[in-house]
Amino acid sequence: MPHFTPHQDSPLKSVADWLKAGPGRSGTPQVFRLFGYAGTGKTTLARHLAEDAGNVLFGAYTGKAAHVLRQRGCPSPSTIHSLIYTTKE
C-alpha cells in the first residue's frame, strides 16, 4: 500500500464517507469528483481507490489529461465529453 501525505488522507476519508453513505441514495451524489493542482497525487489516489471499487470510469477535462492518466496506469481514461455524449450515425 502506498504512503499517503496528510493532504491525501483527507480525500481518502471523504471517499470512505461517501461510500458509507451509499452513492445515489438519500441525496448522496452518484459521482465522486477528485480535484487538485498538478502534482498533488490525484492519479495515485484515483488508482488506489479504483483497485477495490467495482465499475470505475476515469474522466478528464482534456485529451492531454486523459493521456497522462493512461501513462500512469489508469485503465481506459477518456475525456468527460466522450463519457457523456455518444455519436449518432
N, C-alpha and C positions, 0 to 999 in steps of 0.2 A: 504494500500500500504506500502511495506517495506521501511525503511530508507536506503538510499544508501550512501556509502562513496564517496569522490571526485574521488578515483581510480575507483569506479564502475560507476560513472556518465559518464566518458569518453567513455567506451564501449557502454553505453546506447545511447549516442549521435551518435556513429559510426553506430549502428544498425538502428537508425532512419534515418540517411543519406542514408544508403544502401537501406532501404525500399523505401524512396522517389525517389531514382534513378531508381528503378524498376529492381529487380533481374532478370538477364537473358536478359536484354535489353540494347542496346547501350554500350556494353562492360562491363556492371556491372556483377560481378560474380554471379552465381546462388546460391552459398553456402556462408553463413557467418560462419566463424570459430572463436571460443572464446577460447583463450589460457591464461594461467596464472599459477602461482605457487600454490601449495596446500594451502587451507585455505584462498584464496583471494576473494571468493564469486562467483566463476564461476557458480556453480549449482544454487545458489539463483537467479542470473541474468538470467540464461537459463530458469528456471521455470517461472519467471516473464514475460519474453519475449514470451514464448510459450502460455501463457494464452490467449492472444489476436490474436495469429497467427493462420493460417489455418493448413496446413499439416506440422508437425514438427517431425523430427526424431532425437533422442538423440543417438549419436555415441561416443564411447570412444576407446582409443588405446588398452586397455586391458580389460579382463573379470572382473578383480578386480575393475577397474574404472567404468565399467558398473554396477557392483553390488552396488557400492557406490551411483551412480545416482538413482538406483532403491530404495535403502534405504531412499534416500532424497526426494522421491515423484515424480520422473520423470517417465512418462508413457513409458513402453516398451523400455528401453535403450538396446543397443547391441553394440558389437564391430564394428568398422569401417569395418573390414574384412567381417563380416557376412552381413553388409549392401550392400557391393559391389558385393560379389560373391554369386552364387546360386549353389546348389548341383545338379549334373547330375546323374540321375538314370541309 
